[in-house]
Amino acid sequence: MNKPYRQEQGYTLISLIFILGCVAAVVLLIFKIAPIYLDHSKVTNAFSALEGQGNLAELSESEIRSSLDKRFNMNYVSDLKAQEVKIIKQGSYVKVEADYEVVRPIVGNLSVLVEFDDVIEAGSE
């Protein structure tokens, strides 16, 4: 016996293709964006380690940059170079700032832009 059309249930081929397309788009975004945030976590870890040294205000700009460069190289940071970090030193006050953005292509001419701004300060002005 055939059931009436209104009682039939299930996915049609078109709805299944649409759902799989949406899932594929989300997975593509995750695969493109997740490495950016993983790289940024390495930058914040390097900044935290630099701040945790305790003698940040006593270091010169070149020593701070060298320490950051070593930490970036050790952790394979690719989105930021130590030379791009701004270091402001006035007496016993030090401000280390990384203000950068990362652009990654998604597909075709569609790209994603992620902006970061990390700051650590030590000493007194």
N, C-alpha and C positions, 0 to 999 in steps of 0.2 A: 504494500500500500504506500502510495506517495503521500508525504506530508505536505501540507500547504506551505507556500513560500514564506509566510510570516513566521513559521515556527522553526525554520532552519537557522542554525547558528554556526559561527565559525568565521575565520579570516578569509577574505578573498585574496587573490594573487596580488592585486594592486595594493591593498592595505598592507600586506606582508612586505612588499617591496618598499613601500613608504616607511614602515617601521624600521626595516633594516637600513635604509638610507639615513634616517635620523640617528640611529645608533652609530653608524659608520662616521657620520659628521662629528658627533661628540667624541668618539675615539680618536679621530684625526686631530681635533683641537687639543685633546689631552696629550697626545704624543708630541705635538708641536710646542705647547705651552709649559708642560711639566719640566723639561730640561732647563728652561729659563729660570724658574723658581728654584730648582736644585742648585744651579750655579749661583744664584743670589744668596742662598743659604750658606754657601761656602764663603762668600764675601762677608756676610755678617759674622760668621764664625771667626774669620781672620781679624775683623775689627774688634770682636770681643776679646780675642787672645791678645791683641795689641793693647787694648785698654786694661786687661788684667795683668800686664807686666808691672804696673805700679809706678814705673819711672818714666812714663810717657812725656811728661812735661820737661824732663831733663834731656831727652834725646833731641838730636838735630833733625832737620828736615830730611837730609840724606839718609840718616839712620832709620827714620820712620819709613821712608820710601823703600829702603833696602829690606827691612823686616816685612813689610807688606808684600814686596815682590817675591820674597822667599816663600811666604805663606800662600800666595796666589799660585806660584809654580808647583808647590808641593800638593796643592789641592786641585790642580788642573782647572783653574778659573780661566774661562775663555772670553767672557763678555766684558771684562774690565782689566785694564793694565794699571800697574802701580804708578806709572807716569801720568795717568789721567786723574788721579786722586788729588784733590786740592788740600794743601796743608798750610794753615795759617798759624804762625808762631809769633807771639808778642810777649817777650819777657818769659814769665813762667806759665803762660797760658798757651795751650795748643788746641787747635781745632782741626780735625781730620774729616773731610767730607767727600763722599762719593755720590755724585749726582749724575746718573747716566740712564740711558734708555736703550732698549734692545728691540730690534725689528726683525721678525722672522716671517718669511713667506709661508702662506698656508697652501694656497692653490691658485694658479694663474696669477692675476694681479691683486689678489686678496692677501693682505698681510696683517700681522698682529703687532701692536706696539705696546711694550710694557716699560713703565718708568719707575726708577728707584731713586731714593734719596736717603742715604745713611750718613749719620753724623756721630762722631764721638768727640768729647771735650775733656780736657784735663787741665789742672792747675787753676790759678785765679788770675783775673785780669789786672 
